[in-house]
Amino acid sequence: MRNAEQTIGKLIDKQGVSFISSVDAEGYPNTKAMLQPRKREGIKYIYFSTNTSSMRVEQYRENPKSCVYFYDKRFFRGVMLRGMIEVFEDKESKEMIWREGDTMYYPKGVTDPDYCVLKFTAQTGRYYSNFKSEDFIVE
């Protein structure tokens, strides 16, 4: 795909909601809506915040395979990125994506033990636009 990083990066940045999937103990996909990523480095690394106590965190620790999906309703286009998720609870990672107002979700602040960072590392993707799909490798 030509200019994948630029095209998909813009699509990601304009969406307020993303969908993230994990694999449960029985091998079934589990998908949920998430807020916009907190940070991204190109389209290779995408960071989300979540509760350490969540079912997803447990699933990612057991099986890091994942995908994220971003959908642009206005232009009926979307991208699925497949890859792996790592769970980080270290101070540096948590501070890196912390935002003012996050105490609404994590009342004890940036050191809240129920706050962690999900780092998604994309390996491949599939982009849909203009009634066509295209697979690509994330470099």
ABEGO torsion letter per residue (X at the ends): XBGAAAAAAAAAAABABBBBBBBBAAGBBBBBBBBBBABBBEAABBBBBBBAABAAAAAAAABABBBBBBBBAAAGBBBBBBEBBBBBABAAAAAAABBBGAAAABAAEAABAABBBBBBBBABBBBBBGGBBBBBBBX
